[in-house]
């Protein structure tokens, strides 16, 4: 019996070791491309880092602002309705809430006393000036690929801003998640602390796109699923993740669940404006990324991002079916047993979205064919109802928020009606799930 128990225990250890080994031994973010990665100093092409060629002659302040936009710092470090970069934005995680810090140059509550070395250590290694470890909600595992010059350009720009005296809020993590030293172990496994290395065989545009997508833009932090250790699962690269209660969809080259069927122009337009005809509207965190970061990039940089994304291997997401086509004037289902949702759609939605879902006023109001309406979880549909959606760079809404007007039951009812009427499969989101989404906002 003892021998049998020993064999069972050994088998369990082997299995657990294999599971953890698979999580820890991850491929690099662009290992799929193969080829020879070289240090920047040895790279023969134009440097893929820094600002694009169009801004090479710009003054240091302009270059620093551009690199800061590349890294999308403002979105996370600005509370809703707050002063840009002054922090205080909550991120609700499974083990508590973390608030982003003030990164204005205030010497007491911000980063005004930070040295270059301390700023580099925080961005590349996740180590604060007092030696404590930062949580990877700050994407230093991606930022570690930024060059020293680009990180210090960000610091220079931040130090040019008006200091804001705003104390940082403590997180609400309980034991053991409040033990910051554990992040040192996490970093040892998941942060290689290496700068970006271009692939010699790839084009200049591809390498620039890789730098923008993987290092500065840190797109995988939202669009790549995480493993049990909360590290990015690079074997499922860009197959879809979550961000602040929103689903961040598959952006691999899969034609059904990803962006493989999108044209280059559609991708570029979506990244620049937050909307592409028939492809939906950027909302939630993606709306902020477009409004505050990607839309500020040059056309050449947008094109470089498209070039890189086109090469990411296709991964089929079973959670996302083929989007349904145009909807008829009458429901495609013989019966939608959802009178509350139907009544709400009739009274509040049809004027903008039309009974066919084609959009009665503007194309941006189209419901058919867009990913969120064809997502069986209805998460993003419910979030859109709660939060609305804005036009990047204009301050004007595509759609207003109905959070104060609708109860959780009503939001769930209309979300389920919309997916059943216009999507590939009806959803069954519950009022309890809507309430959880509401708490994230």
Buried (B, 14 or more C-beta within 10 A) or exposed (E): EEEEEEEEEEEEEEEEEEEBEEBEEBEBBBEEBEEEBEEBEEBEBEBBBBBBEEBEEEEEEEBBBBBBBBBBBBBBBBBEEBBBBBBBBBBBBEBEBBBBBBBBBBEEBBBBEBEEEBBBBBBBBBBBBEEEBBBBBBBBBBBBBBBEEBBBBBBBBBBEBEBBEBEBBEBBBEEEBEEBEEBBEBBEBBBEBEBBBBBBEBEBBBBBBBBBBBBBBBBBBBBBBBBEEBBBBBBBBBBBBBBBBBBBBBBBBBEBBBBBEBEEEBBBBBBBBBBBEEBBBBBBBBBBBBBBBBBBBBEEBBBBBBBBBBBBEBBBBEBBBEBBEEBEEEBBEEEBEBEBBBBBBEEBBBEBBBBBBBBBEEEBBBBBBBBBBBBBBBBBBBBBBBBBBBBBBEEEEBBEBBBEEBEBBBBBBBBBBBBBBBBBEBBBBEBEBBBEBBEBB
